[in-house]
Every structure is written in C-alpha cells, then in structure tokens.
Amino acid sequence: SQWGEENLQALSIQEGEDVTMNCSYKTYTTVVQWYRQKSGKGPAQLILIRSNEREKRSGRLRATLDTSSQSSSLSITGTLATDTAVYFCATERGSALGRLHFGAGTQLIVIP
Amino acid sequence: EAAVTQSPRNKVTVTGGNVTLSCRQTNSHNYMYWYRQDTGHGLRLIHYSYGAGNLQIGDVPDGYKATRTTQEDFFLLLELASPSQTSLYFCASSDAGGAGAETLYFGSGTRLTVL
C-alpha cells in the first residue's frame, strides 16, 4: 500500500494477470482520486471515487473506497504491457481547494 | 483535453544560480499548481494559485517563489538554487470542481539539476 512518506512500492506481473493496488490515508476524505504516470509524462487522472460510491468502474479499472478503514484500492483486470506505470492515490486535505495529497505511488511493471 | 505546457524540458544550473520554470495552460482553468517529484516519493506541492496575482503556499515552499501573471501563466522561481532542489517539477491546472474533487491536468515536467 502507499501513503505519504512510505517508499515507492513495486509490483511486477505477467500480461493478462489481474492486479490490485492499495492506498491507506490518515485524514478524513470524501474523495479519492487515482492517477497514472507513464515514463516521461505527467500524471493523468484515471478515476475519482466519492465516499458515497464505495465502488466505481471504468473499463478494466475498478476502484473501491472504504472510509471506515480509510483505505482505497485500484484493480486492473487483464493487464496489458501498456499498463506499466506508477499509480498514485490522492486524497483531499481539509476543505481548501488545491490541497490534494498524493501517496508515494506503486510502480507496476507488466511483462509482455 | 486540458493542455499544460512546461518549459524548459530540462535545465542544468549551478549552486546559487537563478532559475525560472514556466508553465502555460490554455483551458481557462482558475487553479494552477507547482509540484516537485523525487525518487521514491509522491508529488509534493510547492505553491499554487487560484487566479492572476494570487499565490498560496504549499507543503514545501522553502527556497521557492512563484508568480501568476495571467490566468494562463504560472512561474516558479529559484533565486539561489541549491543541490537539494534537484528534482522533477510538474505544473498542473484544474477547474476546481470542489474540495478534493478537482481533476488536475499535468504538464510533462521539467527536470532540474543543480550542480
């Protein structure tokens, strides 16, 4: 899992496998965002899940949010080599806009 | 899709040097941000702005100044660069859809090396 100052996590899997990445957060949030960063690029938002949704799907992606345990997960089914990237979760920090806090990220390597 | 352009793409300077990183967004977003990214760490917020002339302090502001000259342009200034500021810098913009719910659109980054 990832949060704050934790070191970057790394996962290496074979193409076609499913994978789940976890994120724990310390402060109350009503929204968790997941971003993907490919090599040499800036992060790009994948999915945003709100506390009243618990689960959200987008194509091969599935995000969950459990506010009671302050955790979120991002699952990818049928991974492709092009899913190789660093995946970040981001949560709000207080009510001030612009205060997203990003986790340390999970490096996912999908081997073709 | 939101477009955020950063320049330069790479920059090398010496300790004590003066550096300006530039960012332009062309999507009429109110919010713009500067982050730094270091190996093994997530993105850390340096400064952000919600409009021309406005500046808000982020989590790691020491050694950095920023200026928002127009809605489109946001600059990060390192007036006395130090090796600890060697990093990958990202600019982002958002339409600020609500606390925590805004989507950030990032540029491709500027890699800064301070010798």
gemmi code that builds the backbone of each chain (N, CA, C; Angstrom):
import gemmi

chains = {
    "A": [
        ("SER", (0.844, -1.187, 0.000), (0.000, 0.000, 0.000), (0.882, 1.241, 0.000)),
        ("GLN", (0.286, 2.396, -0.218), (1.069, 3.609, -0.294), (0.413, 4.666, 0.573)),
        ("TRP", (1.177, 5.494, 1.173), (0.700, 6.694, 1.834), (1.881, 7.577, 2.206)),
        ("GLY", (1.736, 8.846, 1.965), (2.663, 9.840, 2.473), (4.113, 9.517, 2.232)),
        ("GLU", (4.842, 9.351, 3.300), (6.280, 9.216, 3.158), (6.739, 7.781, 2.968)),
        ("GLU", (5.835, 6.843, 2.799), (6.236, 5.469, 2.534), (6.996, 5.390, 1.225)),
        ("ASN", (7.958, 4.465, 1.163), (8.723, 4.291, -0.056), (7.846, 3.777, -1.177)),
        ("LEU", (8.271, 4.082, -2.373), (7.580, 3.608, -3.560), (7.501, 2.091, -3.540)),
        ("GLN", (6.276, 1.568, -3.727), (6.081, 0.139, -3.811), (6.273, -0.306, -5.255)),
        ("ALA", (6.633, -1.561, -5.434), (6.850, -2.080, -6.783), (6.180, -3.430, -6.949)),
        ("LEU", (5.497, -3.589, -8.083), (4.852, -4.848, -8.430), (5.257, -5.224, -9.840)),
        ("SER", (5.540, -6.510, -10.049), (5.883, -6.996, -11.373), (5.009, -8.206, -11.677)),
        ("ILE", (4.246, -8.145, -12.766), (3.321, -9.229, -13.100), (3.391, -9.536, -14.586)),
        ("GLN", (2.781, -10.649, -14.966), (2.708, -11.032, -16.366), (1.476, -10.409, -17.015)),
        ("GLU", (1.611, -10.086, -18.268), (0.491, -9.550, -19.027), (-0.689, -10.522, -18.965)),
        ("GLY", (-1.868, -9.972, -18.783), (-3.060, -10.794, -18.691), (-3.518, -11.036, -17.262)),
        ("GLU", (-2.612, -10.906, -16.315), (-2.976, -11.097, -14.912), (-3.778, -9.893, -14.421)),
        ("ASP", (-4.498, -10.113, -13.335), (-5.190, -9.028, -12.652), (-4.303, -8.523, -11.519)),
        ("VAL", (-4.477, -7.268, -11.155), (-3.660, -6.701, -10.096), (-4.503, -5.723, -9.280)),
        ("THR", (-4.199, -5.665, -7.993), (-4.848, -4.699, -7.110), (-3.793, -3.915, -6.352)),
        ("MET", (-3.946, -2.610, -6.363), (-3.046, -1.718, -5.620), (-3.831, -1.028, -4.518)),
        ("ASN", (-3.191, -0.904, -3.376), (-3.887, -0.378, -2.211), (-3.345, 0.979, -1.773)),
        ("CYS", (-4.192, 1.704, -1.105), (-3.840, 3.038, -0.613), (-4.516, 3.243, 0.728)),
        ("SER", (-3.742, 3.636, 1.718), (-4.289, 3.987, 3.024), (-4.073, 5.474, 3.249)),
        ("TYR", (-5.011, 6.106, 3.900), (-4.872, 7.529, 4.152), (-5.188, 7.823, 5.605)),
        ("LYS", (-4.646, 8.940, 6.092), (-4.693, 9.205, 7.521), (-5.776, 10.184, 7.932)),
        ("THR", (-6.163, 11.044, 7.033), (-7.152, 12.062, 7.401), (-8.453, 11.837, 6.651)),
        ("TYR", (-9.506, 12.377, 7.218), (-10.825, 12.205, 6.624), (-10.851, 12.746, 5.199)),
        ("THR", (-11.462, 11.993, 4.318), (-11.634, 12.460, 2.951), (-12.958, 11.958, 2.413)),
        ("THR", (-13.527, 12.711, 1.526), (-14.760, 12.257, 0.894), (-14.517, 11.839, -0.545)),
        ("VAL", (-13.287, 12.046, -0.999), (-12.952, 11.742, -2.391), (-11.553, 11.142, -2.447)),
        ("VAL", (-11.394, 10.098, -3.221), (-10.068, 9.571, -3.532), (-9.922, 9.574, -5.053)),
        ("GLN", (-8.806, 10.056, -5.497), (-8.510, 10.038, -6.929), (-7.345, 9.093, -7.173)),
        ("TRP", (-7.360, 8.430, -8.289), (-6.234, 7.610, -8.734), (-5.666, 8.203, -10.018)),
        ("TYR", (-4.338, 8.331, -10.023), (-3.622, 8.860, -11.179), (-2.613, 7.827, -11.668)),
        ("ARG", (-2.335, 7.892, -12.939), (-1.315, 7.045, -13.539), (-0.257, 7.934, -14.183)),
        ("GLN", (1.010, 7.565, -13.963), (2.111, 8.312, -14.558), (2.984, 7.357, -15.366)),
        ("LYS", (2.988, 7.557, -16.660), (3.857, 6.770, -17.523), (5.207, 7.456, -17.632)),
        ("SER", (6.196, 6.679, -18.006), (7.560, 7.172, -18.042), (7.681, 8.411, -18.924)),
        ("GLY", (8.269, 9.462, -18.361), (8.492, 10.689, -19.113), (7.281, 11.588, -19.247)),
        ("LYS", (6.210, 11.247, -18.575), (4.971, 12.032, -18.673), (4.532, 12.503, -17.301)),
        ("GLY", (3.615, 13.456, -17.318), (2.987, 13.852, -16.071), (1.863, 12.902, -15.712)),
        ("PRO", (1.451, 12.899, -14.453), (0.339, 12.038, -14.041), (-0.956, 12.427, -14.755)),
        ("ALA", (-1.806, 11.436, -14.940), (-3.110, 11.669, -15.552), (-4.157, 10.947, -14.724)),
        ("GLN", (-5.266, 11.629, -14.473), (-6.301, 11.033, -13.646), (-6.936, 9.837, -14.350)),
        ("LEU", (-7.122, 8.766, -13.554), (-7.792, 7.573, -14.066), (-9.240, 7.507, -13.605)),
        ("ILE", (-9.418, 7.753, -12.309), (-10.735, 7.530, -11.743), (-10.859, 8.344, -10.459)),
        ("LEU", (-12.041, 8.826, -10.192), (-12.340, 9.557, -8.967), (-13.511, 8.857, -8.304)),
        ("ILE", (-13.347, 8.527, -7.034), (-14.413, 7.838, -6.324), (-14.764, 8.628, -5.070)),
        ("ARG", (-16.054, 8.780, -4.842), (-16.538, 9.533, -3.688), (-16.969, 8.569, -2.584)),
        ("SER", (-17.046, 9.089, -1.382), (-17.316, 8.236, -0.221), (-18.677, 7.556, -0.286)),
        ("ASN", (-19.606, 8.135, -1.012), (-20.930, 7.515, -1.106), (-21.019, 6.508, -2.244)),
        ("GLU", (-19.909, 6.237, -2.928), (-19.930, 5.315, -4.056), (-19.381, 3.935, -3.708)),
        ("ARG", (-18.430, 3.868, -2.810), (-17.804, 2.619, -2.379), (-17.092, 1.880, -3.506)),
        ("GLU", (-17.663, 1.853, -4.696), (-17.024, 1.176, -5.816), (-17.338, 1.952, -7.092)),
        ("LYS", (-16.320, 2.022, -7.980), (-16.536, 2.697, -9.255), (-15.722, 1.981, -10.316)),
        ("ARG", (-16.334, 1.809, -11.471), (-15.662, 1.098, -12.562), (-15.508, 2.007, -13.767)),
        ("SER", (-14.397, 1.748, -14.484), (-14.153, 2.449, -15.737), (-13.336, 1.520, -16.611)),
        ("GLY", (-13.998, 0.886, -17.576), (-13.301, -0.070, -18.427), (-12.728, -1.219, -17.627)),
        ("ARG", (-11.420, -1.427, -17.710), (-10.768, -2.501, -16.957), (-10.401, -2.091, -15.531)),
        ("LEU", (-10.720, -0.903, -15.156), (-10.383, -0.376, -13.835), (-11.558, -0.485, -12.876)),
        ("ARG", (-11.221, -0.764, -11.634), (-12.226, -0.776, -10.574), (-11.599, -0.172, -9.334)),
        ("ALA", (-12.233, 0.860, -8.809), (-11.760, 1.493, -7.588), (-12.757, 1.264, -6.480)),
        ("THR", (-12.223, 1.083, -5.273), (-13.078, 0.970, -4.099), (-12.638, 1.985, -3.066)),
        ("LEU", (-13.552, 2.308, -2.197), (-13.251, 3.248, -1.122), (-13.973, 2.787, 0.137)),
        ("ASP", (-13.210, 2.621, 1.201), (-13.769, 2.226, 2.489), (-13.384, 3.301, 3.496)),
        ("THR", (-14.298, 4.194, 3.771), (-13.985, 5.298, 4.677), (-13.807, 4.829, 6.119)),
        ("SER", (-14.401, 3.699, 6.486), (-14.263, 3.222, 7.865), (-12.838, 2.760, 8.147)),
        ("SER", (-12.203, 2.152, 7.157), (-10.813, 1.717, 7.324), (-9.830, 2.692, 6.692)),
        ("GLN", (-10.347, 3.778, 6.137), (-9.532, 4.799, 5.478), (-8.597, 4.167, 4.455)),
        ("SER", (-9.188, 3.460, 3.547), (-8.389, 2.810, 2.519), (-9.129, 2.807, 1.186)),
        ("SER", (-8.346, 2.715, 0.146), (-8.890, 2.654, -1.204), (-8.054, 1.652, -1.997)),
        ("SER", (-8.641, 1.085, -3.026), (-7.893, 0.180, -3.878), (-8.212, 0.461, -5.336)),
        ("LEU", (-7.265, 0.126, -6.167), (-7.447, 0.219, -7.615), (-7.084, -1.139, -8.201)),
        ("SER", (-8.028, -1.728, -8.905), (-7.790, -3.017, -9.549), (-7.796, -2.847, -11.057)),
        ("ILE", (-6.920, -3.583, -11.698), (-6.880, -3.629, -13.166), (-7.037, -5.082, -13.572)),
        ("THR", (-7.996, -5.346, -14.390), (-8.194, -6.710, -14.880), (-7.562, -6.861, -16.257)),
        ("GLY", (-7.042, -8.053, -16.521), (-6.445, -8.331, -17.821), (-5.386, -7.320, -18.209)),
        ("THR", (-4.358, -7.195, -17.375), (-3.360, -6.162, -17.599), (-2.680, -6.301, -18.956)),
        ("LEU", (-2.254, -5.155, -19.453), (-1.511, -5.062, -20.704), (-0.149, -4.468, -20.419)),
        ("ALA", (0.783, -4.701, -21.309), (2.115, -4.118, -21.136), (2.028, -2.596, -21.041)),
        ("THR", (1.071, -2.014, -21.705), (0.898, -0.555, -21.690), (0.362, -0.032, -20.354)),
        ("ASP", (-0.005, -0.938, -19.457), (-0.409, -0.511, -18.111), (0.800, -0.245, -17.231)),
        ("THR", (1.989, -0.564, -17.711), (3.216, -0.289, -16.967), (3.311, 1.197, -16.680)),
        ("ALA", (3.377, 1.529, -15.394), (3.355, 2.934, -14.973), (3.467, 2.986, -13.457)),
        ("VAL", (3.528, 4.193, -12.935), (3.402, 4.420, -11.498), (1.981, 4.893, -11.234)),
        ("TYR", (1.341, 4.296, -10.242), (-0.037, 4.616, -9.904), (-0.070, 5.312, -8.540)),
        ("PHE", (-0.722, 6.465, -8.506), (-0.826, 7.247, -7.274), (-2.270, 7.340, -6.819)),
        ("CYS", (-2.461, 7.299, -5.524), (-3.740, 7.716, -4.998), (-3.579, 9.134, -4.453)),
        ("ALA", (-4.647, 9.867, -4.448), (-4.621, 11.242, -3.952), (-5.884, 11.506, -3.177)),
        ("THR", (-5.739, 12.153, -2.037), (-6.885, 12.474, -1.200), (-6.885, 13.956, -0.878)),
        ("GLU", (-8.032, 14.452, -0.515), (-8.133, 15.853, -0.139), (-7.553, 16.050, 1.250)),
        ("ARG", (-7.111, 17.260, 1.504), (-6.610, 17.613, 2.830), (-7.380, 18.826, 3.296)),
        ("GLY", (-8.374, 18.616, 4.075), (-9.180, 19.732, 4.541), (-10.074, 20.241, 3.448)),
        ("SER", (-10.676, 21.354, 3.686), (-11.648, 21.878, 2.743), (-11.025, 22.831, 1.731)),
        ("ALA", (-9.752, 23.135, 1.898), (-9.127, 24.097, 0.993), (-8.885, 23.461, -0.368)),
        ("LEU", (-9.325, 24.136, -1.378), (-9.072, 23.649, -2.729), (-7.575, 23.637, -2.997)),
        ("GLY", (-7.160, 22.745, -3.835), (-5.760, 22.682, -4.211), (-4.904, 21.913, -3.234)),
        ("ARG", (-5.519, 21.284, -2.271), (-4.724, 20.603, -1.264), (-4.829, 19.093, -1.396)),
        ("LEU", (-4.726, 18.587, -2.601), (-4.644, 17.150, -2.779), (-3.320, 16.642, -2.245)),
        ("HIS", (-3.372, 15.515, -1.539), (-2.159, 14.880, -1.047), (-1.969, 13.588, -1.812)),
        ("PHE", (-0.802, 13.454, -2.423), (-0.500, 12.273, -3.215), (0.283, 11.266, -2.398)),
        ("GLY", (-0.057, 10.000, -2.560), (0.728, 8.939, -1.973), (2.050, 8.776, -2.710)),
        ("ALA", (2.905, 7.898, -2.174), (4.237, 7.694, -2.753), (4.185, 6.945, -4.072)),
        ("GLY", (3.097, 6.239, -4.306), (2.922, 5.580, -5.595), (3.292, 4.110, -5.582)),
        ("THR", (2.738, 3.377, -6.527), (3.054, 1.975, -6.758), (3.567, 1.831, -8.178)),
        ("GLN", (4.787, 1.320, -8.312), (5.362, 1.078, -9.630), (4.863, -0.276, -10.119)),
        ("LEU", (4.086, -0.283, -11.166), (3.573, -1.513, -11.747), (4.318, -1.801, -13.042)),
        ("ILE", (4.889, -2.986, -13.113), (5.572, -3.421, -14.338), (4.805, -4.627, -14.870)),
        ("VAL", (4.307, -4.523, -16.088), (3.580, -5.619, -16.719), (4.472, -6.196, -17.813)),
        ("ILE", (4.833, -7.443, -17.609), (5.779, -8.105, -18.524), (5.011, -8.767, -19.669)),
        ("PRO", (5.334, -8.403, -20.898), (4.577, -8.970, -22.041), (4.889, -10.443, -22.256)),
    ],
    "B": [
        ("GLU", (-9.179, 18.036, -24.484), (-8.394, 17.683, -23.303), (-7.551, 18.875, -22.859)),
        ("ALA", (-7.399, 19.006, -21.532), (-6.635, 20.112, -20.978), (-5.202, 20.063, -21.450)),
        ("ALA", (-4.652, 21.236, -21.756), (-3.276, 21.312, -22.228), (-2.467, 22.183, -21.284)),
        ("VAL", (-1.405, 21.602, -20.735), (-0.497, 22.320, -19.862), (0.900, 22.145, -20.419)),
        ("THR", (1.544, 23.248, -20.710), (2.859, 23.214, -21.347), (3.907, 23.797, -20.423)),
        ("GLN", (4.966, 23.047, -20.199), (6.061, 23.491, -19.347), (7.322, 23.724, -20.172)),
        ("SER", (8.096, 24.703, -19.729), (9.395, 24.922, -20.356), (10.377, 25.458, -19.325)),
        ("PRO", (11.675, 25.132, -19.457), (12.208, 24.186, -20.429), (11.896, 22.751, -20.017)),
        ("ARG", (12.239, 21.806, -20.831), (12.040, 20.400, -20.502), (13.159, 19.907, -19.572)),
        ("ASN", (14.323, 20.428, -19.778), (15.480, 20.118, -18.940), (16.246, 21.395, -18.664)),
        ("LYS", (16.826, 21.458, -17.457), (17.601, 22.634, -17.086), (18.707, 22.212, -16.146)),
        ("VAL", (19.918, 22.698, -16.421), (21.053, 22.473, -15.540), (21.570, 23.830, -15.102)),
        ("THR", (21.794, 23.980, -13.811), (22.322, 25.222, -13.281), (23.331, 24.887, -12.192)),
        ("VAL", (23.981, 25.903, -11.683), (24.956, 25.713, -10.618), (24.383, 26.225, -9.301)),
        ("THR", (24.981, 25.774, -8.227), (24.559, 26.244, -6.904), (24.623, 27.767, -6.844)),
        ("GLY", (23.551, 28.368, -6.350), (23.478, 29.821, -6.284), (22.900, 30.464, -7.522)),
        ("GLY", (22.645, 29.665, -8.529), (22.108, 30.191, -9.784), (20.657, 30.604, -9.659)),
        ("ASN", (20.205, 31.319, -10.660), (18.838, 31.837, -10.734), (18.094, 31.089, -11.839)),
        ("VAL", (16.973, 30.485, -11.469), (16.237, 29.651, -12.430), (14.772, 30.047, -12.428)),
        ("THR", (14.185, 30.088, -13.615), (12.740, 30.293, -13.742), (12.155, 29.175, -14.577)),
        ("LEU", (11.173, 28.498, -14.014), (10.432, 27.472, -14.729), (9.086, 28.059, -15.134)),
        ("SER", (8.685, 27.767, -16.370), (7.471, 28.371, -16.911), (6.386, 27.329, -17.139)),
        ("CYS", (5.159, 27.765, -17.008), (4.008, 26.896, -17.231), (2.890, 27.720, -17.842)),
        ("ARG", (2.282, 27.169, -18.869), (1.128, 27.820, -19.506), (0.018, 26.802, -19.715)),
        ("GLN", (-1.194, 27.194, -19.344), (-2.349, 26.347, -19.606), (-3.337, 27.124, -20.466)),
        ("THR", (-3.969, 26.419, -21.347), (-4.817, 27.065, -22.346), (-6.276, 26.654, -22.216)),
        ("ASN", (-6.684, 26.300, -21.009), (-8.034, 25.803, -20.804), (-8.874, 26.649, -19.864)),
        ("SER", (-8.411, 27.855, -19.615), (-9.179, 28.782, -18.772), (-9.431, 28.249, -17.371)),
        ("HIS", (-8.542, 27.413, -16.883), (-8.659, 26.925, -15.507), (-8.245, 28.009, -14.531)),
        ("ASN", (-8.937, 28.056, -13.409), (-8.592, 29.050, -12.399), (-7.369, 28.645, -11.583)),
        ("TYR", (-7.252, 27.362, -11.285), (-6.205, 26.899, -10.384), (-4.996, 26.385, -11.150)),
        ("MET", (-3.822, 26.772, -10.642), (-2.574, 26.227, -11.159), (-1.672, 25.864, -9.990)),
        ("TYR", (-0.825, 24.845, -10.210), (-0.027, 24.281, -9.129), (1.400, 24.002, -9.600)),
        ("TRP", (2.312, 24.053, -8.655), (3.653, 23.557, -8.880), (3.943, 22.455, -7.873)),
        ("TYR", (4.378, 21.294, -8.406), (4.770, 20.152, -7.591), (6.218, 19.795, -7.899)),
        ("ARG", (6.846, 19.159, -6.933), (8.114, 18.515, -7.196), (7.966, 17.031, -6.933)),
        ("GLN", (8.723, 16.244, -7.699), (8.667, 14.786, -7.554), (10.084, 14.267, -7.444)),
        ("ASP", (10.339, 13.553, -6.367), (11.645, 12.971, -6.121), (11.507, 11.464, -6.059)),
        ("THR", (12.583, 10.791, -6.409), (12.583, 9.338, -6.481), (12.065, 8.727, -5.183)),
        ("GLY", (11.088, 7.851, -5.320), (10.560, 7.172, -4.152), (9.510, 7.949, -3.393)),
        ("HIS", (9.237, 9.169, -3.834), (8.239, 9.998, -3.158), (7.111, 10.344, -4.110)),
        ("GLY", (6.004, 10.689, -3.544), (4.909, 11.172, -4.363), (5.150, 12.610, -4.747)),
        ("LEU", (4.104, 13.226, -5.229), (4.191, 14.624, -5.623), (4.005, 15.511, -4.397)),
        ("ARG", (4.860, 16.490, -4.254), (4.769, 17.402, -3.127), (4.490, 18.817, -3.626)),
        ("LEU", (3.502, 19.421, -3.037), (3.014, 20.714, -3.505), (3.908, 21.841, -3.011)),
        ("ILE", (4.366, 22.669, -3.944), (5.249, 23.780, -3.603), (4.435, 25.064, -3.406)),
        ("HIS", (3.751, 25.488, -4.472), (2.885, 26.654, -4.442), (1.698, 26.398, -5.360)),
        ("TYR", (0.625, 27.148, -5.127), (-0.487, 27.104, -6.066), (-1.185, 28.449, -6.088)),
        ("SER", (-2.074, 28.608, -7.039), (-2.709, 29.904, -7.262), (-4.116, 29.683, -7.786)),
        ("TYR", (-5.018, 30.535, -7.366), (-6.373, 30.428, -7.899), (-6.740, 31.594, -8.804)),
        ("GLY", (-5.745, 32.328, -9.273), (-6.024, 33.366, -10.250), (-4.848, 34.303, -10.396)),
        ("ALA", (-4.887, 35.117, -11.421), (-3.814, 36.062, -11.662), (-3.570, 36.921, -10.426)),
        ("GLY", (-2.308, 37.017, -10.036), (-1.921, 37.815, -8.884), (-2.051, 37.118, -7.546)),
        ("ASN", (-2.677, 35.937, -7.542), (-2.857, 35.200, -6.295), (-1.777, 34.146, -6.118)),
        ("LEU", (-1.346, 33.922, -4.886), (-0.360, 32.892, -4.591), (-0.683, 32.270, -3.248)),
        ("GLN", (-0.671, 30.949, -3.203), (-0.892, 30.196, -1.977), (0.312, 29.307, -1.713)),
        ("ILE", (0.664, 29.178, -0.449), (1.819, 28.376, -0.067), (1.415, 26.919, 0.046)),
        ("GLY", (2.264, 26.064, -0.500), (2.022, 24.637, -0.420), (2.740, 23.997, 0.754)),
        ("ASP", (3.149, 22.769, 0.575), (3.741, 21.992, 1.666), (5.257, 22.127, 1.755)),
        ("VAL", (5.912, 22.405, 0.648), (7.379, 22.512, 0.629), (7.799, 23.807, -0.072)),
        ("PRO", (7.460, 24.972, 0.465), (7.704, 26.231, -0.230), (9.101, 26.823, -0.073)),
        ("ASP", (9.868, 26.331, 0.913), (11.146, 26.970, 1.230), (12.095, 26.944, 0.031)),
        ("GLY", (12.629, 28.122, -0.295), (13.575, 28.234, -1.394), (12.926, 28.495, -2.742)),
        ("TYR", (11.587, 28.585, -2.745), (10.856, 28.799, -3.997), (9.973, 30.037, -3.903)),
        ("LYS", (9.915, 30.749, -5.004), (8.916, 31.790, -5.177), (8.095, 31.434, -6.406)),
        ("ALA", (6.898, 31.979, -6.480), (6.065, 31.731, -7.642), (5.302, 33.000, -7.975)),
        ("THR", (4.949, 33.128, -9.221), (4.164, 34.275, -9.640), (3.178, 33.868, -10.727)),
        ("ARG", (1.954, 34.304, -10.573), (0.898, 34.037, -11.560), (0.601, 35.367, -12.240)),
        ("THR", (1.086, 35.503, -13.453), (0.994, 36.790, -14.140), (-0.337, 36.956, -14.867)),
        ("THR", (-0.873, 35.860, -15.384), (-2.155, 35.869, -16.076), (-2.901, 34.598, -15.694)),
        ("GLN", (-4.096, 34.438, -16.172), (-4.790, 33.186, -15.894), (-4.040, 32.013, -16.523)),
        ("GLU", (-3.343, 32.248, -17.613), (-2.678, 31.172, -18.320), (-1.290, 30.837, -17.798)),
        ("ASP", (-0.583, 31.803, -17.243), (0.844, 31.650, -16.968), (1.189, 31.646, -15.485)),
        ("PHE", (1.996, 30.642, -15.117), (2.416, 30.456, -13.724), (3.898, 30.118, -13.757)),
        ("PHE", (4.689, 30.850, -12.968), (6.139, 30.701, -12.987), (6.642, 30.274, -11.617)),
        ("LEU", (7.655, 29.437, -11.636), (8.329, 29.033, -10.402), (9.749, 29.566, -10.446)),
        ("LEU", (10.147, 30.277, -9.381), (11.437, 30.931, -9.346), (12.308, 30.353, -8.251)),
        ("LEU", (13.527, 30.000, -8.634), (14.533, 29.587, -7.673), (15.636, 30.640, -7.751)),
        ("GLU", (15.718, 31.504, -6.775), (16.640, 32.638, -6.867), (18.054, 32.280, -6.433)),
        ("LEU", (18.210, 31.317, -5.566), (19.527, 30.835, -5.140), (19.440, 29.314, -5.111)),
        ("ALA", (19.598, 28.731, -6.272), (19.378, 27.294, -6.383), (20.377, 26.509, -5.540)),
        ("SER", (19.894, 25.406, -4.960), (20.758, 24.529, -4.173), (20.610, 23.098, -4.688)),
        ("PRO", (21.609, 22.263, -4.456), (21.543, 20.873, -4.940), (20.305, 20.128, -4.447)),
        ("SER", (19.788, 20.510, -3.280), (18.589, 19.846, -2.755), (17.342, 20.133, -3.597)),
        ("GLN", (17.443, 21.092, -4.493), (16.326, 21.413, -5.370), (16.415, 20.681, -6.704)),
        ("THR", (17.398, 19.842, -6.838), (17.448, 18.947, -7.991), (16.240, 18.026, -7.916)),
        ("SER", (15.413, 18.057, -8.945), (14.146, 17.333, -8.885), (13.447, 17.404, -10.232)),
        ("LEU", (12.325, 16.700, -10.304), (11.432, 16.772, -11.452), (10.242, 17.628, -11.036)),
        ("TYR", (10.012, 18.696, -11.778), (8.970, 19.659, -11.410), (7.791, 19.541, -12.371)),
        ("PHE", (6.612, 19.500, -11.778), (5.395, 19.430, -12.570), (4.513, 20.625, -12.268)),
        ("CYS", (3.933, 21.128, -13.330), (2.889, 22.136, -13.241), (1.563, 21.456, -13.539)),
        ("ALA", (0.511, 21.920, -12.900), (-0.815, 21.364, -13.152), (-1.844, 22.471, -13.099)),
        ("SER", (-2.978, 22.226, -13.712), (-4.086, 23.158, -13.604), (-5.352, 22.376, -13.310)),
        ("SER", (-6.344, 23.068, -12.784), (-7.625, 22.417, -12.515), (-8.741, 23.428, -12.606)),
        ("ASP", (-9.931, 22.865, -12.815), (-11.110, 23.710, -12.856), (-11.766, 23.812, -11.496)),
        ("ALA", (-11.116, 23.206, -10.489), (-11.560, 23.342, -9.103), (-13.030, 23.009, -8.941)),
        ("GLY", (-13.364, 21.745, -9.129), (-14.757, 21.350, -9.038), (-15.246, 21.121, -7.629)),
        ("GLY", (-14.437, 21.443, -6.646), (-14.851, 21.233, -5.267), (-13.723, 20.597, -4.490)),
        ("ALA", (-13.689, 20.772, -3.203), (-12.575, 20.299, -2.388), (-12.331, 18.812, -2.619)),
        ("GLY", (-11.145, 18.506, -3.130), (-10.769, 17.125, -3.355), (-11.314, 16.536, -4.618)),
        ("ALA", (-12.266, 17.210, -5.255), (-12.912, 16.626, -6.417), (-12.420, 17.215, -7.721)),
        ("GLU", (-11.455, 18.145, -7.617), (-10.974, 18.728, -8.865), (-10.040, 17.757, -9.559)),
        ("THR", (-10.104, 17.760, -10.881), (-9.194, 16.955, -11.688), (-7.997, 17.807, -12.029)),
        ("LEU", (-6.824, 17.294, -11.726), (-5.598, 18.008, -12.067), (-5.087, 17.536, -13.417)),
        ("TYR", (-4.737, 18.485, -14.252), (-4.140, 18.201, -15.547), (-2.685, 18.642, -15.475)),
        ("PHE", (-1.794, 17.683, -15.699), (-0.372, 17.935, -15.511), (0.335, 18.176, -16.835)),
        ("GLY", (1.395, 18.984, -16.764), (2.317, 19.103, -17.863), (3.266, 17.916, -17.879)),
        ("SER", (4.211, 17.940, -18.804), (5.142, 16.818, -18.960), (6.369, 16.922, -18.072)),
        ("GLY", (6.501, 18.015, -17.353), (7.567, 18.118, -16.372), (8.816, 18.838, -16.868)),
        ("THR", (9.552, 19.387, -15.896), (10.869, 19.980, -16.131), (11.854, 19.312, -15.189)),
        ("ARG", (12.883, 18.730, -15.783), (13.908, 18.114, -14.942), (14.988, 19.140, -14.668)),
        ("LEU", (15.164, 19.474, -13.402), (16.149, 20.478, -12.987), (17.286, 19.806, -12.246)),
        ("THR", (18.494, 20.110, -12.668), (19.692, 19.623, -11.993), (20.492, 20.816, -11.509)),
        ("VAL", (20.799, 20.810, -10.222), (21.605, 21.881, -9.631), (22.951, 21.280, -9.224)),
        ("LEU", (23.995, 21.728, -9.885), (25.331, 21.167, -9.644), (26.042, 21.842, -8.477)),
    ],
}
model = gemmi.Model(1)
for chain_id, residues in chains.items():
    chain = gemmi.Chain(chain_id)
    for i, (resn, *xyz) in enumerate(residues, 1):
        res = gemmi.Residue()
        res.name, res.seqid = resn, gemmi.SeqId(i, " ")
        for name, pos in zip(("N", "CA", "C"), xyz):
            atom = gemmi.Atom()
            atom.name, atom.element = name, gemmi.Element(name[0])
            atom.pos, atom.b_iso = gemmi.Position(*pos), 0.0
            res.add_atom(atom)
        chain.add_residue(res)
    model.add_chain(chain)
structure = gemmi.Structure()
structure.add_model(model)
structure.setup_entities()
